[in-house]
């Protein structure tokens, strides 16, 4: 299946239009084994990335892919997952 990922990317013009010369965006893009973008994180120039959170995010995505369960806030490997049900939105 062919995908159009143009809406998933920042244009070169957007990245080049930076108010401070020499400043860098800190971005992380996670792509699943099927080639789909499953997470995009863009941090401001003033804030560095948290590698522990990025690893936790990848572990949560892998857990979810293996079990079909979601992961709640502050989940860490070894904790149980949760059922992803729309009727639980706002209750958990």
PyMOL Python script that loads the backbone (N, CA, C, O; Angstrom):
from pymol import cmd

cmd.read_pdbstr("""\
ATOM      1  N   UNK A   1       0.837  -1.177   0.000  1.00  0.00           N
ATOM      2  CA  UNK A   1       0.000   0.000   0.000  1.00  0.00           C
ATOM      3  C   UNK A   1       0.880   1.237   0.000  1.00  0.00           C
ATOM      4  O   UNK A   1       1.798   1.347   0.813  1.00  0.00           O
ATOM      5  N   UNK A   2       0.613   2.152  -0.889  1.00  0.00           N
ATOM      6  CA  UNK A   2       1.405   3.365  -0.989  1.00  0.00           C
ATOM      7  C   UNK A   2       0.848   4.418  -0.035  1.00  0.00           C
ATOM      8  O   UNK A   2      -0.366   4.598   0.056  1.00  0.00           O
ATOM      9  N   UNK A   3       1.748   5.122   0.684  1.00  0.00           N
ATOM     10  CA  UNK A   3       1.312   6.127   1.652  1.00  0.00           C
ATOM     11  C   UNK A   3       1.836   7.490   1.241  1.00  0.00           C
ATOM     12  O   UNK A   3       2.890   7.604   0.616  1.00  0.00           O
ATOM     13  N   UNK A   4       1.094   8.512   1.597  1.00  0.00           N
ATOM     14  CA  UNK A   4       1.510   9.889   1.370  1.00  0.00           C
ATOM     15  C   UNK A   4       1.850  10.475   2.734  1.00  0.00           C
ATOM     16  O   UNK A   4       0.951  10.816   3.503  1.00  0.00           O
ATOM     17  N   UNK A   5       3.135  10.595   3.040  1.00  0.00           N
ATOM     18  CA  UNK A   5       3.571  11.083   4.346  1.00  0.00           C
ATOM     19  C   UNK A   5       3.880  12.574   4.345  1.00  0.00           C
ATOM     20  O   UNK A   5       4.514  13.069   5.276  1.00  0.00           O
ATOM     21  N   UNK A   6       3.443  13.300   3.316  1.00  0.00           N
ATOM     22  CA  UNK A   6       3.749  14.724   3.275  1.00  0.00           C
ATOM     23  C   UNK A   6       3.208  15.455   4.493  1.00  0.00           C
ATOM     24  O   UNK A   6       3.839  16.398   4.971  1.00  0.00           O
ATOM     25  N   UNK A   7       2.059  15.045   5.005  1.00  0.00           N
ATOM     26  CA  UNK A   7       1.499  15.723   6.172  1.00  0.00           C
ATOM     27  C   UNK A   7       2.271  15.390   7.440  1.00  0.00           C
ATOM     28  O   UNK A   7       2.097  16.060   8.458  1.00  0.00           O
ATOM     29  N   UNK A   8       3.111  14.380   7.402  1.00  0.00           N
ATOM     30  CA  UNK A   8       3.871  13.964   8.580  1.00  0.00           C
ATOM     31  C   UNK A   8       5.199  14.681   8.724  1.00  0.00           C
ATOM     32  O   UNK A   8       5.867  14.539   9.748  1.00  0.00           O
ATOM     33  N   UNK A   9       5.585  15.433   7.740  1.00  0.00           N
ATOM     34  CA  UNK A   9       6.928  16.024   7.758  1.00  0.00           C
ATOM     35  C   UNK A   9       6.862  17.537   7.832  1.00  0.00           C
ATOM     36  O   UNK A   9       5.938  18.169   7.318  1.00  0.00           O
ATOM     37  N   UNK A  10       7.871  18.101   8.488  1.00  0.00           N
ATOM     38  CA  UNK A  10       8.053  19.544   8.448  1.00  0.00           C
ATOM     39  C   UNK A  10       8.809  19.880   7.181  1.00  0.00           C
ATOM     40  O   UNK A  10       9.738  19.168   6.800  1.00  0.00           O
ATOM     41  N   UNK A  11       8.422  20.945   6.534  1.00  0.00           N
ATOM     42  CA  UNK A  11       9.128  21.307   5.315  1.00  0.00           C
ATOM     43  C   UNK A  11      10.503  21.873   5.647  1.00  0.00           C
ATOM     44  O   UNK A  11      10.741  22.354   6.755  1.00  0.00           O
ATOM     45  N   UNK A  12      11.390  21.808   4.682  1.00  0.00           N
ATOM     46  CA  UNK A  12      12.728  22.368   4.856  1.00  0.00           C
ATOM     47  C   UNK A  12      12.617  23.853   5.172  1.00  0.00           C
ATOM     48  O   UNK A  12      13.386  24.378   5.977  1.00  0.00           O
ATOM     49  N   UNK A  13      11.656  24.537   4.537  1.00  0.00           N
ATOM     50  CA  UNK A  13      11.473  25.960   4.789  1.00  0.00           C
ATOM     51  C   UNK A  13      11.102  26.223   6.253  1.00  0.00           C
ATOM     52  O   UNK A  13      11.574  27.191   6.848  1.00  0.00           O
ATOM     53  N   UNK A  14      10.260  25.362   6.832  1.00  0.00           N
ATOM     54  CA  UNK A  14       9.882  25.538   8.233  1.00  0.00           C
ATOM     55  C   UNK A  14      11.086  25.343   9.147  1.00  0.00           C
ATOM     56  O   UNK A  14      11.263  26.089  10.110  1.00  0.00           O
ATOM     57  N   UNK A  15      11.903  24.356   8.853  1.00  0.00           N
ATOM     58  CA  UNK A  15      13.072  24.105   9.691  1.00  0.00           C
ATOM     59  C   UNK A  15      14.140  25.181   9.505  1.00  0.00           C
ATOM     60  O   UNK A  15      14.853  25.524  10.448  1.00  0.00           O
ATOM     61  N   UNK A  16      14.248  25.707   8.293  1.00  0.00           N
ATOM     62  CA  UNK A  16      15.253  26.742   8.035  1.00  0.00           C
ATOM     63  C   UNK A  16      14.859  28.093   8.596  1.00  0.00           C
ATOM     64  O   UNK A  16      15.722  28.950   8.789  1.00  0.00           O
ATOM     65  N   UNK A  17      13.571  28.308   8.865  1.00  0.00           N
ATOM     66  CA  UNK A  17      13.125  29.600   9.378  1.00  0.00           C
ATOM     67  C   UNK A  17      13.234  29.607  10.897  1.00  0.00           C
ATOM     68  O   UNK A  17      12.232  29.541  11.610  1.00  0.00           O
ATOM     69  N   UNK A  18      14.443  29.687  11.364  1.00  0.00           N
ATOM     70  CA  UNK A  18      14.722  29.656  12.789  1.00  0.00           C
ATOM     71  C   UNK A  18      15.153  31.061  13.213  1.00  0.00           C
ATOM     72  O   UNK A  18      16.049  31.635  12.595  1.00  0.00           O
ATOM     73  N   UNK A  19      14.536  31.626  14.253  1.00  0.00           N
ATOM     74  CA  UNK A  19      14.838  33.007  14.623  1.00  0.00           C
ATOM     75  C   UNK A  19      16.262  33.239  15.122  1.00  0.00           C
ATOM     76  O   UNK A  19      16.759  34.363  15.046  1.00  0.00           O
ATOM     77  N   UNK A  20      16.917  32.225  15.620  1.00  0.00           N
ATOM     78  CA  UNK A  20      18.270  32.392  16.141  1.00  0.00           C
ATOM     79  C   UNK A  20      19.254  31.589  15.305  1.00  0.00           C
ATOM     80  O   UNK A  20      19.171  30.362  15.268  1.00  0.00           O
ATOM     81  N   UNK A  21      20.187  32.260  14.630  1.00  0.00           N
ATOM     82  CA  UNK A  21      21.173  31.510  13.834  1.00  0.00           C
ATOM     83  C   UNK A  21      21.956  30.542  14.712  1.00  0.00           C
ATOM     84  O   UNK A  21      22.326  30.871  15.839  1.00  0.00           O
ATOM     85  N   UNK A  22      22.200  29.372  14.195  1.00  0.00           N
ATOM     86  CA  UNK A  22      22.994  28.384  14.928  1.00  0.00           C
ATOM     87  C   UNK A  22      22.209  27.581  15.936  1.00  0.00           C
ATOM     88  O   UNK A  22      22.772  26.688  16.570  1.00  0.00           O
ATOM     89  N   UNK A  23      20.922  27.862  16.111  1.00  0.00           N
ATOM     90  CA  UNK A  23      20.136  27.080  17.065  1.00  0.00           C
ATOM     91  C   UNK A  23      19.566  25.849  16.357  1.00  0.00           C
ATOM     92  O   UNK A  23      19.362  25.852  15.143  1.00  0.00           O
ATOM     93  N   UNK A  24      19.319  24.817  17.127  1.00  0.00           N
ATOM     94  CA  UNK A  24      18.878  23.546  16.534  1.00  0.00           C
ATOM     95  C   UNK A  24      17.569  23.100  17.144  1.00  0.00           C
ATOM     96  O   UNK A  24      17.324  23.299  18.334  1.00  0.00           O
ATOM     97  N   UNK A  25      16.717  22.486  16.311  1.00  0.00           N
ATOM     98  CA  UNK A  25      15.538  21.806  16.820  1.00  0.00           C
ATOM     99  C   UNK A  25      15.987  20.431  17.281  1.00  0.00           C
ATOM    100  O   UNK A  25      16.898  19.837  16.704  1.00  0.00           O
ATOM    101  N   UNK A  26      15.356  19.942  18.298  1.00  0.00           N
ATOM    102  CA  UNK A  26      15.627  18.593  18.756  1.00  0.00           C
ATOM    103  C   UNK A  26      14.380  17.776  18.472  1.00  0.00           C
ATOM    104  O   UNK A  26      13.341  17.966  19.105  1.00  0.00           O
ATOM    105  N   UNK A  27      14.489  16.884  17.533  1.00  0.00           N
ATOM    106  CA  UNK A  27      13.321  16.107  17.133  1.00  0.00           C
ATOM    107  C   UNK A  27      13.632  14.622  17.159  1.00  0.00           C
ATOM    108  O   UNK A  27      14.751  14.194  16.878  1.00  0.00           O
ATOM    109  N   UNK A  28      12.620  13.853  17.501  1.00  0.00           N
ATOM    110  CA  UNK A  28      12.706  12.405  17.492  1.00  0.00           C
ATOM    111  C   UNK A  28      11.493  11.883  16.739  1.00  0.00           C
ATOM    112  O   UNK A  28      10.363  12.271  17.036  1.00  0.00           O
ATOM    113  N   UNK A  29      11.716  11.016  15.779  1.00  0.00           N
ATOM    114  CA  UNK A  29      10.635  10.397  15.020  1.00  0.00           C
ATOM    115  C   UNK A  29      10.800   8.890  15.167  1.00  0.00           C
ATOM    116  O   UNK A  29      11.876   8.348  14.917  1.00  0.00           O
ATOM    117  N   UNK A  30       9.731   8.223  15.572  1.00  0.00           N
ATOM    118  CA  UNK A  30       9.772   6.767  15.747  1.00  0.00           C
ATOM    119  C   UNK A  30       8.894   6.143  14.669  1.00  0.00           C
ATOM    120  O   UNK A  30       7.728   6.502  14.504  1.00  0.00           O
ATOM    121  N   UNK A  31       9.488   5.200  13.941  1.00  0.00           N
ATOM    122  CA  UNK A  31       8.814   4.528  12.835  1.00  0.00           C
ATOM    123  C   UNK A  31       8.664   3.054  13.197  1.00  0.00           C
ATOM    124  O   UNK A  31       9.622   2.420  13.637  1.00  0.00           O
ATOM    125  N   UNK A  32       7.458   2.507  13.010  1.00  0.00           N
ATOM    126  CA  UNK A  32       7.243   1.100  13.359  1.00  0.00           C
ATOM    127  C   UNK A  32       7.763   0.182  12.252  1.00  0.00           C
ATOM    128  O   UNK A  32       8.142   0.660  11.183  1.00  0.00           O
ATOM    129  N   UNK A  33       7.785  -1.132  12.499  1.00  0.00           N
ATOM    130  CA  UNK A  33       8.313  -2.070  11.497  1.00  0.00           C
ATOM    131  C   UNK A  33       7.580  -2.038  10.154  1.00  0.00           C
ATOM    132  O   UNK A  33       8.125  -2.474   9.140  1.00  0.00           O
ATOM    133  N   UNK A  34       6.342  -1.520  10.143  1.00  0.00           N
ATOM    134  CA  UNK A  34       5.588  -1.409   8.895  1.00  0.00           C
ATOM    135  C   UNK A  34       5.881  -0.108   8.151  1.00  0.00           C
ATOM    136  O   UNK A  34       5.306   0.153   7.094  1.00  0.00           O
ATOM    137  N   UNK A  35       6.772   0.701   8.703  1.00  0.00           N
ATOM    138  CA  UNK A  35       7.138   1.956   8.052  1.00  0.00           C
ATOM    139  C   UNK A  35       6.225   3.122   8.383  1.00  0.00           C
ATOM    140  O   UNK A  35       6.317   4.175   7.752  1.00  0.00           O
ATOM    141  N   UNK A  36       5.343   2.953   9.363  1.00  0.00           N
ATOM    142  CA  UNK A  36       4.428   4.032   9.753  1.00  0.00           C
ATOM    143  C   UNK A  36       5.041   4.857  10.887  1.00  0.00           C
ATOM    144  O   UNK A  36       5.631   4.312  11.820  1.00  0.00           O
ATOM    145  N   UNK A  37       4.891   6.155  10.790  1.00  0.00           N
ATOM    146  CA  UNK A  37       5.336   7.029  11.879  1.00  0.00           C
ATOM    147  C   UNK A  37       4.348   6.855  13.025  1.00  0.00           C
ATOM    148  O   UNK A  37       3.149   7.075  12.856  1.00  0.00           O
ATOM    149  N   UNK A  38       4.857   6.456  14.204  1.00  0.00           N
ATOM    150  CA  UNK A  38       3.976   6.226  15.344  1.00  0.00           C
ATOM    151  C   UNK A  38       4.182   7.251  16.451  1.00  0.00           C
ATOM    152  O   UNK A  38       3.361   7.348  17.363  1.00  0.00           O
ATOM    153  N   UNK A  39       5.266   8.014  16.382  1.00  0.00           N
ATOM    154  CA  UNK A  39       5.497   9.063  17.380  1.00  0.00           C
ATOM    155  C   UNK A  39       6.402  10.128  16.789  1.00  0.00           C
ATOM    156  O   UNK A  39       7.354   9.834  16.065  1.00  0.00           O
ATOM    157  N   UNK A  40       6.080  11.377  17.116  1.00  0.00           N
ATOM    158  CA  UNK A  40       6.918  12.511  16.712  1.00  0.00           C
ATOM    159  C   UNK A  40       7.059  13.419  17.917  1.00  0.00           C
ATOM    160  O   UNK A  40       6.062  13.844  18.501  1.00  0.00           O
ATOM    161  N   UNK A  41       8.272  13.712  18.283  1.00  0.00           N
ATOM    162  CA  UNK A  41       8.536  14.609  19.407  1.00  0.00           C
ATOM    163  C   UNK A  41       9.439  15.732  18.918  1.00  0.00           C
ATOM    164  O   UNK A  41      10.512  15.471  18.374  1.00  0.00           O
ATOM    165  N   UNK A  42       9.022  16.965  19.103  1.00  0.00           N
ATOM    166  CA  UNK A  42       9.855  18.106  18.733  1.00  0.00           C
ATOM    167  C   UNK A  42       9.990  18.980  19.966  1.00  0.00           C
ATOM    168  O   UNK A  42       9.000  19.448  20.527  1.00  0.00           O
ATOM    169  N   UNK A  43      11.220  19.189  20.373  1.00  0.00           N
ATOM    170  CA  UNK A  43      11.509  19.956  21.566  1.00  0.00           C
ATOM    171  C   UNK A  43      11.970  21.354  21.196  1.00  0.00           C
ATOM    172  O   UNK A  43      12.577  21.541  20.141  1.00  0.00           O
ATOM    173  N   UNK A  44      11.691  22.352  22.048  1.00  0.00           N
ATOM    174  CA  UNK A  44      12.201  23.693  21.784  1.00  0.00           C
ATOM    175  C   UNK A  44      13.719  23.743  21.951  1.00  0.00           C
ATOM    176  O   UNK A  44      14.324  22.876  22.582  1.00  0.00           O
ATOM    177  N   UNK A  45      14.299  24.758  21.381  1.00  0.00           N
ATOM    178  CA  UNK A  45      15.761  24.903  21.443  1.00  0.00           C
ATOM    179  C   UNK A  45      16.283  24.900  22.871  1.00  0.00           C
ATOM    180  O   UNK A  45      17.397  24.447  23.135  1.00  0.00           O
ATOM    181  N   UNK A  46      15.476  25.404  23.783  1.00  0.00           N
ATOM    182  CA  UNK A  46      15.933  25.573  25.170  1.00  0.00           C
ATOM    183  C   UNK A  46      15.917  24.288  25.993  1.00  0.00           C
ATOM    184  O   UNK A  46      16.446  24.258  27.104  1.00  0.00           O
ATOM    185  N   UNK A  47      15.313  23.225  25.454  1.00  0.00           N
ATOM    186  CA  UNK A  47      15.126  22.001  26.236  1.00  0.00           C
ATOM    187  C   UNK A  47      15.732  20.807  25.507  1.00  0.00           C
ATOM    188  O   UNK A  47      15.465  20.586  24.326  1.00  0.00           O
ATOM    189  N   UNK A  48      16.540  20.053  26.215  1.00  0.00           N
ATOM    190  CA  UNK A  48      17.125  18.838  25.639  1.00  0.00           C
ATOM    191  C   UNK A  48      16.159  17.671  25.734  1.00  0.00           C
ATOM    192  O   UNK A  48      15.184  17.716  26.485  1.00  0.00           O
ATOM    193  N   UNK A  49      16.433  16.640  24.979  1.00  0.00           N
ATOM    194  CA  UNK A  49      15.590  15.442  24.987  1.00  0.00           C
ATOM    195  C   UNK A  49      15.864  14.598  26.219  1.00  0.00           C
ATOM    196  O   UNK A  49      16.970  14.610  26.758  1.00  0.00           O
ATOM    197  N   UNK A  50      14.861  13.874  26.654  1.00  0.00           N
ATOM    198  CA  UNK A  50      14.989  12.952  27.769  1.00  0.00           C
ATOM    199  C   UNK A  50      15.085  11.545  27.185  1.00  0.00           C
ATOM    200  O   UNK A  50      14.071  10.955  26.812  1.00  0.00           O
ATOM    201  N   UNK A  51      16.295  11.010  27.106  1.00  0.00           N
ATOM    202  CA  UNK A  51      16.477   9.702  26.474  1.00  0.00           C
ATOM    203  C   UNK A  51      15.761   8.589  27.229  1.00  0.00           C
ATOM    204  O   UNK A  51      15.329   7.609  26.623  1.00  0.00           O
ATOM    205  N   UNK A  52      15.632   8.730  28.544  1.00  0.00           N
ATOM    206  CA  UNK A  52      14.912   7.701  29.306  1.00  0.00           C
ATOM    207  C   UNK A  52      13.448   7.656  28.881  1.00  0.00           C
ATOM    208  O   UNK A  52      12.871   6.573  28.779  1.00  0.00           O
ATOM    209  N   UNK A  53      12.841   8.808  28.634  1.00  0.00           N
ATOM    210  CA  UNK A  53      11.446   8.839  28.202  1.00  0.00           C
ATOM    211  C   UNK A  53      11.299   8.305  26.783  1.00  0.00           C
ATOM    212  O   UNK A  53      10.309   7.642  26.474  1.00  0.00           O
ATOM    213  N   UNK A  54      12.259   8.581  25.925  1.00  0.00           N
ATOM    214  CA  UNK A  54      12.201   8.060  24.558  1.00  0.00           C
ATOM    215  C   UNK A  54      12.293   6.538  24.575  1.00  0.00           C
ATOM    216  O   UNK A  54      11.561   5.868  23.847  1.00  0.00           O
ATOM    217  N   UNK A  55      13.177   5.985  25.392  1.00  0.00           N
ATOM    218  CA  UNK A  55      13.288   4.520  25.516  1.00  0.00           C
ATOM    219  C   UNK A  55      11.991   3.944  26.073  1.00  0.00           C
ATOM    220  O   UNK A  55      11.519   2.914  25.591  1.00  0.00           O
ATOM    221  N   UNK A  56      11.398   4.603  27.097  1.00  0.00           N
ATOM    222  CA  UNK A  56      10.131   4.140  27.669  1.00  0.00           C
ATOM    223  C   UNK A  56       9.024   4.168  26.619  1.00  0.00           C
ATOM    224  O   UNK A  56       8.187   3.267  26.573  1.00  0.00           O
ATOM    225  N   UNK A  57       9.018   5.195  25.783  1.00  0.00           N
ATOM    226  CA  UNK A  57       8.039   5.296  24.708  1.00  0.00           C
ATOM    227  C   UNK A  57       8.171   4.123  23.743  1.00  0.00           C
ATOM    228  O   UNK A  57       7.171   3.504  23.379  1.00  0.00           O
ATOM    229  N   UNK A  58       9.392   3.817  23.331  1.00  0.00           N
ATOM    230  CA  UNK A  58       9.617   2.683  22.425  1.00  0.00           C
ATOM    231  C   UNK A  58       9.200   1.377  23.089  1.00  0.00           C
ATOM    232  O   UNK A  58       8.566   0.534  22.454  1.00  0.00           O
ATOM    233  N   UNK A  59       9.550   1.200  24.365  1.00  0.00           N
ATOM    234  CA  UNK A  59       9.158  -0.019  25.079  1.00  0.00           C
ATOM    235  C   UNK A  59       7.641  -0.137  25.176  1.00  0.00           C
ATOM    236  O   UNK A  59       7.093  -1.230  25.037  1.00  0.00           O
ATOM    237  N   UNK A  60       6.965   0.979  25.412  1.00  0.00           N
ATOM    238  CA  UNK A  60       5.506   0.971  25.485  1.00  0.00           C
ATOM    239  C   UNK A  60       4.877   0.620  24.142  1.00  0.00           C
ATOM    240  O   UNK A  60       3.903  -0.131  24.086  1.00  0.00           O
ATOM    241  N   UNK A  61       5.435   1.166  23.058  1.00  0.00           N
ATOM    242  CA  UNK A  61       4.933   0.843  21.721  1.00  0.00           C
ATOM    243  C   UNK A  61       5.144  -0.633  21.399  1.00  0.00           C
ATOM    244  O   UNK A  61       4.266  -1.272  20.819  1.00  0.00           O
ATOM    245  N   UNK A  62       6.303  -1.177  21.771  1.00  0.00           N
ATOM    246  CA  UNK A  62       6.577  -2.592  21.541  1.00  0.00           C
ATOM    247  C   UNK A  62       5.638  -3.472  22.372  1.00  0.00           C
ATOM    248  O   UNK A  62       5.116  -4.472  21.879  1.00  0.00           O
ATOM    249  N   UNK A  63       5.430  -3.093  23.630  1.00  0.00           N
ATOM    250  CA  UNK A  63       4.520  -3.838  24.507  1.00  0.00           C
ATOM    251  C   UNK A  63       3.119  -3.843  23.915  1.00  0.00           C
ATOM    252  O   UNK A  63       2.467  -4.886  23.859  1.00  0.00           O
ATOM    253  N   UNK A  64       2.660  -2.684  23.475  1.00  0.00           N
ATOM    254  CA  UNK A  64       1.329  -2.564  22.910  1.00  0.00           C
ATOM    255  C   UNK A  64       1.183  -3.397  21.638  1.00  0.00           C
ATOM    256  O   UNK A  64       0.149  -4.026  21.415  1.00  0.00           O
ATOM    257  N   UNK A  65       2.213  -3.395  20.818  1.00  0.00           N
ATOM    258  CA  UNK A  65       2.179  -4.174  19.571  1.00  0.00           C
ATOM    259  C   UNK A  65       2.119  -5.677  19.867  1.00  0.00           C
ATOM    260  O   UNK A  65       1.452  -6.427  19.154  1.00  0.00           O
ATOM    261  N   UNK A  66       2.814  -6.110  20.915  1.00  0.00           N
ATOM    262  CA  UNK A  66       2.860  -7.534  21.259  1.00  0.00           C
ATOM    263  C   UNK A  66       1.598  -8.011  21.977  1.00  0.00           C
ATOM    264  O   UNK A  66       1.195  -9.163  21.820  1.00  0.00           O
ATOM    265  N   UNK A  67       0.966  -7.124  22.772  1.00  0.00           N
ATOM    266  CA  UNK A  67      -0.139  -7.553  23.625  1.00  0.00           C
ATOM    267  C   UNK A  67      -1.501  -6.982  23.229  1.00  0.00           C
ATOM    268  O   UNK A  67      -2.529  -7.445  23.722  1.00  0.00           O
ATOM    269  N   UNK A  68      -1.519  -6.002  22.363  1.00  0.00           N
ATOM    270  CA  UNK A  68      -2.735  -5.256  21.990  1.00  0.00           C
ATOM    271  C   UNK A  68      -3.312  -4.468  23.159  1.00  0.00           C
ATOM    272  O   UNK A  68      -4.466  -4.042  23.111  1.00  0.00           O
ATOM    273  N   UNK A  69      -2.524  -4.274  24.197  1.00  0.00           N
ATOM    274  CA  UNK A  69      -2.949  -3.463  25.339  1.00  0.00           C
ATOM    275  C   UNK A  69      -2.313  -2.080  25.226  1.00  0.00           C
ATOM    276  O   UNK A  69      -1.272  -1.908  24.592  1.00  0.00           O
ATOM    277  N   UNK A  70      -2.958  -1.105  25.853  1.00  0.00           N
ATOM    278  CA  UNK A  70      -2.372   0.220  25.944  1.00  0.00           C
ATOM    279  C   UNK A  70      -1.504   0.313  27.183  1.00  0.00           C
ATOM    280  O   UNK A  70      -1.513  -0.585  28.024  1.00  0.00           O
ATOM    281  N   UNK A  71      -0.763   1.388  27.295  1.00  0.00           N
ATOM    282  CA  UNK A  71       0.043   1.599  28.496  1.00  0.00           C
ATOM    283  C   UNK A  71      -0.389   2.920  29.135  1.00  0.00           C
ATOM    284  O   UNK A  71      -0.496   3.938  28.452  1.00  0.00           O
ATOM    285  N   UNK A  72      -0.638   2.900  30.451  1.00  0.00           N
ATOM    286  CA  UNK A  72      -1.073   4.115  31.132  1.00  0.00           C
ATOM    287  C   UNK A  72       0.086   5.076  31.380  1.00  0.00           C
ATOM    288  O   UNK A  72       1.249   4.745  31.148  1.00  0.00           O
ATOM    289  N   UNK A  73      -0.249   6.252  31.848  1.00  0.00           N
ATOM    290  CA  UNK A  73       0.769   7.237  32.214  1.00  0.00           C
ATOM    291  C   UNK A  73       1.722   6.628  33.237  1.00  0.00           C
ATOM    292  O   UNK A  73       1.305   5.869  34.112  1.00  0.00           O
ATOM    293  N   UNK A  74       2.966   6.958  33.124  1.00  0.00           N
ATOM    294  CA  UNK A  74       4.025   6.503  34.042  1.00  0.00           C
ATOM    295  C   UNK A  74       4.263   4.994  33.994  1.00  0.00           C
ATOM    296  O   UNK A  74       4.883   4.434  34.898  1.00  0.00           O
ATOM    297  N   UNK A  75       3.778   4.343  32.955  1.00  0.00           N
ATOM    298  CA  UNK A  75       4.006   2.904  32.778  1.00  0.00           C
ATOM    299  C   UNK A  75       5.492   2.644  32.599  1.00  0.00           C
ATOM    300  O   UNK A  75       6.200   3.430  31.970  1.00  0.00           O
ATOM    301  N   UNK A  76       5.953   1.542  33.157  1.00  0.00           N
ATOM    302  CA  UNK A  76       7.323   1.059  32.932  1.00  0.00           C
ATOM    303  C   UNK A  76       7.228  -0.435  32.656  1.00  0.00           C
ATOM    304  O   UNK A  76       6.280  -1.085  33.097  1.00  0.00           O
ATOM    305  N   UNK A  77       8.207  -0.992  31.926  1.00  0.00           N
ATOM    306  CA  UNK A  77       8.178  -2.425  31.651  1.00  0.00           C
ATOM    307  C   UNK A  77       8.012  -3.237  32.934  1.00  0.00           C
ATOM    308  O   UNK A  77       8.613  -2.937  33.965  1.00  0.00           O
ATOM    309  N   UNK A  78       7.191  -4.258  32.842  1.00  0.00           N
ATOM    310  CA  UNK A  78       6.884  -5.097  34.001  1.00  0.00           C
ATOM    311  C   UNK A  78       5.517  -4.772  34.589  1.00  0.00           C
ATOM    312  O   UNK A  78       4.931  -5.594  35.293  1.00  0.00           O
ATOM    313  N   UNK A  79       5.004  -3.571  34.301  1.00  0.00           N
ATOM    314  CA  UNK A  79       3.665  -3.206  34.771  1.00  0.00           C
ATOM    315  C   UNK A  79       2.631  -3.752  33.787  1.00  0.00           C
ATOM    316  O   UNK A  79       2.940  -3.976  32.617  1.00  0.00           O
ATOM    317  N   UNK A  80       1.403  -3.966  34.264  1.00  0.00           N
ATOM    318  CA  UNK A  80       0.373  -4.451  33.345  1.00  0.00           C
ATOM    319  C   UNK A  80      -0.081  -3.344  32.394  1.00  0.00           C
ATOM    320  O   UNK A  80       0.058  -2.156  32.681  1.00  0.00           O
ATOM    321  N   UNK A  81      -0.617  -3.761  31.278  1.00  0.00           N
ATOM    322  CA  UNK A  81      -1.198  -2.817  30.344  1.00  0.00           C
ATOM    323  C   UNK A  81      -2.670  -2.618  30.665  1.00  0.00           C
ATOM    324  O   UNK A  81      -3.195  -3.180  31.627  1.00  0.00           O
ATOM    325  N   UNK A  82      -3.327  -1.807  29.840  1.00  0.00           N
ATOM    326  CA  UNK A  82      -4.753  -1.553  30.038  1.00  0.00           C
ATOM    327  C   UNK A  82      -5.492  -1.817  28.722  1.00  0.00           C
ATOM    328  O   UNK A  82      -4.931  -1.663  27.637  1.00  0.00           O
ATOM    329  N   UNK A  83      -6.751  -2.215  28.842  1.00  0.00           N
ATOM    330  CA  UNK A  83      -7.594  -2.395  27.669  1.00  0.00           C
ATOM    331  C   UNK A  83      -7.836  -1.026  27.042  1.00  0.00           C
ATOM    332  O   UNK A  83      -8.074  -0.050  27.754  1.00  0.00           O
ATOM    333  N   UNK A  84      -7.778  -0.950  25.718  1.00  0.00           N
ATOM    334  CA  UNK A  84      -8.054   0.309  25.018  1.00  0.00           C
ATOM    335  C   UNK A  84      -9.513   0.308  24.595  1.00  0.00           C
ATOM    336  O   UNK A  84      -9.868  -0.213  23.538  1.00  0.00           O
ATOM    337  N   UNK A  85     -10.355   0.902  25.438  1.00  0.00           N
ATOM    338  CA  UNK A  85     -11.796   0.938  25.170  1.00  0.00           C
ATOM    339  C   UNK A  85     -12.262   2.389  25.224  1.00  0.00           C
ATOM    340  O   UNK A  85     -11.952   3.115  26.168  1.00  0.00           O
ATOM    341  N   UNK A  86     -13.001   2.800  24.214  1.00  0.00           N
ATOM    342  CA  UNK A  86     -13.447   4.188  24.167  1.00  0.00           C
ATOM    343  C   UNK A  86     -14.342   4.547  25.344  1.00  0.00           C
ATOM    344  O   UNK A  86     -14.370   5.706  25.758  1.00  0.00           O
ATOM    345  N   UNK A  87     -15.070   3.586  25.889  1.00  0.00           N
ATOM    346  CA  UNK A  87     -15.937   3.912  27.028  1.00  0.00           C
ATOM    347  C   UNK A  87     -15.152   4.228  28.308  1.00  0.00           C
ATOM    348  O   UNK A  87     -15.726   4.741  29.268  1.00  0.00           O
ATOM    349  N   UNK A  88     -13.860   3.930  28.332  1.00  0.00           N
ATOM    350  CA  UNK A  88     -13.029   4.237  29.493  1.00  0.00           C
ATOM    351  C   UNK A  88     -12.340   5.598  29.401  1.00  0.00           C
ATOM    352  O   UNK A  88     -11.654   6.006  30.338  1.00  0.00           O
ATOM    353  N   UNK A  89     -12.515   6.308  28.280  1.00  0.00           N
ATOM    354  CA  UNK A  89     -11.863   7.605  28.123  1.00  0.00           C
ATOM    355  C   UNK A  89     -12.337   8.535  29.238  1.00  0.00           C
ATOM    356  O   UNK A  89     -13.537   8.703  29.455  1.00  0.00           O
ATOM    357  N   UNK A  90     -11.384   9.132  29.933  1.00  0.00           N
ATOM    358  CA  UNK A  90     -11.688  10.047  31.031  1.00  0.00           C
ATOM    359  C   UNK A  90     -11.897   9.378  32.376  1.00  0.00           C
ATOM    360  O   UNK A  90     -12.036  10.058  33.393  1.00  0.00           O
ATOM    361  N   UNK A  91     -11.921   8.071  32.392  1.00  0.00           N
ATOM    362  CA  UNK A  91     -12.126   7.334  33.655  1.00  0.00           C
ATOM    363  C   UNK A  91     -10.829   6.774  34.228  1.00  0.00           C
ATOM    364  O   UNK A  91     -10.749   6.489  35.423  1.00  0.00           O
ATOM    365  N   UNK A  92      -9.829   6.617  33.395  1.00  0.00           N
ATOM    366  CA  UNK A  92      -8.571   6.013  33.860  1.00  0.00           C
ATOM    367  C   UNK A  92      -7.564   7.109  34.095  1.00  0.00           C
ATOM    368  O   UNK A  92      -6.432   6.832  34.491  1.00  0.00           O
TER     369      UNK A  92
END
""", "prot")
cmd.dss("prot")
cmd.show_as("cartoon", "prot")
cmd.util.cbc("prot")
cmd.orient("prot")
